[in-house]
Amino acid sequence: MLRILVIIGLLLAAVTIALSFHQPPMRLMPTPAVFLDGAPSAFSVNPNARQDNKIELFYATNRLPVGPRTNRLYAIAPGRDLHMGVATMQIGTEATTWETIYAMSTNRVDDRRPRLVLKNLTELASLDDEGALSPGLRAWLKLIDTAIDRSPDKDIIIFVHGANSTVERAAGQAAQLHHFTGQNSIVLLFAWPTAENFLRYSDDIETAFGAAPQLARLIDLLARHTRAKNIDVMTYSAGGTVGSDGLALLGRKAQEPGAFNPRLGEVYHAAPDADFRSFVDDLRDYATVARRVTVAVNMGDSTLRLSQTINRGSRAGRPDIEELSPNARRWLLEAVAEHGLEVVKVRPETIPGLSERSHTFWYNDPWVSSDVLITFLFHLAPGERGLVEEPVEAGGSVWTFPLDYLERLPGVMTRLREKVRAAEQPEPVAA
């Protein structure tokens, strides 16, 4: 009997170790509901959009570089410098056609979604502690400006991935964001170091704080040296720890007398795996600097439930407001009312097909991904995006997806198109 128990224990240990290193492939996400309203496709807006199975992203990372610059790899260990370049992703195989990708991106297709494969990382520049603009860095910034000039959306969206993530998986998530804006937005991946092993999750959280100053430097660099209208930031999971701390550093600096304006636009935290109390403290430093801060939460999120147990405190994506001091709670309610802070409560009971434990809802659910895209592309308030306001017992309110969200969405897009057409009309000339 003892021998059997030992064998079972060894098998369980082997399975646990194997799973800890397993990185499931990133696949093209389900088509966002906003693409299914029968309106002209967002892919038709940008005349410079690619019509093949490749996606190019800008990237920045503080991981240690390995190999030639033209075909870089990045280690799990952090480095001192910030490295920048261009990532090339591929949707499916070499034989996957744009027609197939377009059909899967604009319709409900039951076929297995194609994989997103990282084909190449080309490093073009580095930024060291001195912060000097080298010729390579100037060339990289010029590429970004060229992309801005060719893009209908003049913002840059920085995507900050979660823990236990390879560069390929992180790039795949950023590529989803770029692709489903209809290639109308410029997306830049910030690839911070993770151990790529969930058994070392605690190490990732420590590394996240070390990456935060590099994210702040990146935002400052882009604001100072590109023609971007705004610098938007989207964080996912433990990327919320990186983003929260980095944005607080940036916000404190921006509020100093005579400080440079970082042009911080939309900030969207999806299922943020960040200590709730620290997250609120950080919000105080940057909420008034950003155009808007959105926090998407699922109170049944099983990943954040586990994280809460490990970290001994609630997470920003599954918050317990009772943990806050009276002063912090009062400020949070004021921020919701006055400072552009919006909490989107993802409620699986009102969203068909969404698991109550979902942590990946921002890209795996067509309703939530639609709301993400509308927020970044059009900067609409939640009520204008088809969400409804719901009061909460602790005070204030949150925004939720109503049962008739799909019926509301065509009206949202119709009003938006009317708004765009009105803005394009020339102003009348005074007599």
PELIN-V112026 format. One record per helix or strand of 3 or more residues. SS is the DSSP state (hx for helix, st for strand). FROM is the first residue (numbers start at 0). TO is the last residue. Records with the same first field share a line. If there is no record, write none. Layout:
SS->FROM-TO + FROM-TO
This chain:
hx->1-20 + 32-35 + 41-43 + 68-70 + 97-105 + 134-149 + 166-178 + 197-224 + 238-253 + 275-285 + 301-310 + 320-322 + 325-337 + 347-349 + 360-363 + 365-377 + 381-384 + 404-423
st->53-65 + 72-90 + 114-126 + 155-159 + 185-190 + 230-235 + 263-269 + 291-296 + 340-344 + 386-390 + 396-400
